Amino acid sequence: LKLEMPTVNLDREVTVLATVPGVVQSLKRCAVTWQKLISGVLKEQLEKVPQDNGPLAEIDLWRENDATLRALTEQMKLPEVQKVLAILQEAESEFTGDLQIVLSDLKKHHMEAQDNAKFLSTLERHLKNLSTGTGVDVISNVIPSLLNALRLVWIMSRHYNKDARMVPFLERISWEISQRVRRVVDLQTLFKQDTATAKKKITEAKNTLEQWKKCYFTTCIQVEESGSKRYWKFDTKSLFEKTDYMVSICQDLYYIFQVAEELQNIFIPELITVTENPKGVDELQREVNIIISPMEDLSFDPFRVENARDWAFVMEEFREDIVLEIVEQIFVQNLKDPPLYKNHPPVAGAISWSRSLSHRIGHTITVFREEEELLASKRGQEVQQKYLQLTKKMEEYEAQKYRQWRDRAEHVIPLLLKDTLLTLFADEAATNSSATDEPVTVRKSVGFALNFSPEILEIITETKYMEQLGLPVPEMARYVALQEDKYLRYTNKLKVMLSRYHKLMEMMNEAETKLLDQYVKELWRILKAGHKRLTWKSVGIGEFIVQCTQTIGRLELLVHQVHHISEDISSKLQSIESTNLFKFPDSKNSDKCPGAKEFFDYVKCERAKDVEQLVRKYSAIPQLLLEVERRVAFTNSGKSPKLATYYAYWENRIYHTLTQLIVKNLQAFNATVLANVPLLQIEAVLSVSEISLQPNDSEIEKMTMQSIQDCVEVTKHFLRWMHGTCIECPPQHIRVDEVVTFSFYSDVSQSPLVIEQAVLITQNVQKILASLRECLNQWNKYDQLWKSDKDAVLDRLAAEKPPCVIFDEHLQFYMTVVREVTQWPLIKDEQFIRLQLAPLASAVQENAKSWMMSLGKLLNELAREELLSLRDEIQVG
């Protein structure tokens, strides 16, 4: 919209231009054009209406008006336009008055548009939140804030302070709210969602509609109390008729989902877990869905007021379907196995289930009866007749369930109360009929169990629920129910007592069970009273529990005392078993290993020291067994018959400990023999005319075997006990000069494990010595040095008188030997033995040098003889 500017030159003064006819005429034509343009724009803008029914469309319309009229207003303020108007005014043109009227209308309508756009813009944020925000935000913040802003607009605006402006705008807001609800509660998607989500959306929609009306009337009061004379006295029917109707539709929809949820969450899950007819459960699930499914495909919009009658018919059918189909199917299909509510017993639970169904149809039929027209119709009569038939079946079902329970309770209670407190149980090793008379050695396989029938507790629970249901209960059942606390107290105490008993029996090994035989028998004697004599009607149950608990407590204390002593003995045996009987000289910080004899003497000496410690630990064990004797048999002899098997148990433990002591030490020594760490050294020497070890092979094997034998003979220091006691056997005089001591040596030394290790060590030492012997064989290449007859060789050379070159060859050979020997390694480590070759090398060199000296002497003598012979020849000549 751009004003057409005049084409004449307007540079001169206004008064001058106003006198020029051509200029004035041209400006008049231009002004006529402006007038028509402005009038047309005003007419067009005033005839425009919002593009949709929402309040934001009205705001947009005023903004458009403001922008359009502002564009014209700003152009009319241009200096060129103002000069044209001044020239026409100076020329006293009759057209000026009409133009001024149009310009006045432009100013007025622009100011209105500007004012309305400004005030309505304060509502824009709230209106956008109304259409896009979450339900909770709309309810708690948007609607109250929107109406508060509207109140300020009503008070401050110069145009939206009249009914003609405010009522249509409120109607648009009401329309926007209803549209929001329809978007949220879209039936085609709502019934495809889970029940909880659908109910939440319906609740938010309903609360939004109600909040709109509530906040409106709150704002009415605030406007009145503000002192303004312009009250909100609008037509509320036009504002809330539609939203009020939508509230009622939301209530109906919520009811539909509530019923569906009850059918699914109250009945269906329970049926799935307990029913024997899963197909029937699926059918019920489908029936529930069938009731709801028509809501998804309605041929009309239930939120429109004109469809109220059609919606009422849909709701009527929904209520009838609930009564005539779902509840009846649930009842009929689950008569034999009704779903129980949590903690309900079978019979009272079945009755409660039946009554809950009856209450469901009763509640629905009550609503149905309130509609007199429906009740009087043929369909209404059918519904009522069906209701009466179904409730009669439910009453008969409840009566039958009650009679069966009452008869069963009166018959079974006396029998159950005659049960003994305890019953016996046994594993496969003790299932024979004489379990209670088994020897104590196997009695751990037999135990006691609580013999309290769960049916008693079920009867008690049934009795309490029957009384809550208002049904009479048999006197015997009421008596048992009144004793519930006592039964629970007794059963809990018996469970604790039996748990202690079985835990105590598990704590004892076979030796301890035999040791405490009389105490266990006494406890069994007391416990058998609960198995043989006492019933749940007996008056001495409490005393029985106390007696059992006290007896178990005393036996527990005794077992703990025995265990404490046993742990002390076991600790000593563990210490004995872990003793090192092969302690070696420390050669880590020394380059020289001890000799073989020195090595084995050191091992023997250290072992002797350890044996003293071992014997002291062993000698302390009988004293500990005496302590057990004092606590169990109240004697201090060391030979109590009650402890004979216990003494034998520990003597056997000692034998196994000593066997392990020897076996482990021999295994460790064997590992040391095979390790590549030298612990002792021997020498290679040239003796007479043979290379040999010093000490030789047989001596080393003998020392090794002796060390092994010494290790095994450690057990000779552990004397055996006399039969049936923990007293050491005294020396036995077989003959006058022969004394025999009974020790563990005879048994341990014959152990296959000990023998196996001794043989293995001997074989390994022999292999090591054989390897060393192979090393010495390499020196036999020089054996001519000591095996040849030196005197004979020299005599032969003296007789032959060979040339000097022959002597030179012999001397070179021996010099080579001396030089080679200096390059040979002088130490050979073979696993735990270090072989010193220096003595052998020295002997070889000495022999070579001796040959060199003898040959030199012979050569000197022969040369001297020749020199003397030559002298004699010279003298004669």
Secondary structure, 3 states (H helix, E strand, C coil): CCCCCCCCCCCCCHHHHCCCHHHHHHHHHHHHHHHHHHHHHHHHHHHCCCCCCCHHHHHHHHHHHHHHHHHHHHHHCCHHHHHHHHHHHHCCCCCHHHHHHHHHHHHHHHHHHHHHHHHHHHHHHHHHHHHHCCHHHHHHHHHHHHHHHHHHHHHHCCCCCCHHHHHHHHHHHHHHHHHHHHHHCCHHHHCCCCHHHHHHHHHHHHHHHHHHHHHHHHHHHHHHHCCCCCCCCCCHHHHHHHHHHHHHHHHHHHHHHHHHHHHHHHHHHHHHHHCCCHHHHHHHHHHHHHHHHHHHHCCCCCCCHHHHHHHHHHHHHHHHHHHHHHHHHHHHHCCCCCCCCCCCCHHHHHHHHHHHHHHHHHHHHHHHHCCHHHHHCHHHHHHHHHHHHHHHHHHHHHHHHHHHHHHHHHHHHHHHHCCECEEEEECHHHCCCCHHHCCHHHHHHEEEEECCCHHHHHHHHHHHHHHHCCCCCCHHHHHHHHCHHHHHHHHHHHHHHHHHHHHHHHHCCHHHHHHCHHHHHHHHHHHHHHHHCCECCCCCHHHHHHHHHHHHHHHHHHHHHHHHHHHHHHHHHHHHHCCCCCCCCCCCCCCCCCEHHHHHHHHHHHHHHHHHHHHHHHHHHHHHHHHHHHHHCCCCCCCCHHHHHHHHHHHHHHHHHHHHHHHHHHHHHHHHHHCCCCCEEEEEEEECCEEEEECCHHHHHHHHHHHHHHHHHHHHHCECECCCCCCECCCEEEECCEEECCECHHHHCCCHHHHHHHHHHHHHHHHHHHHHHHHHHHHHHHCHHHHCCHHHHHHHHHHHCCCHHHHHHHHHHHHHHHHHHHHCCCEEEECCEEEECHHHHHHHHHHHHHHHHHHHHHHHHHHHHHHHHHHHHHHHC
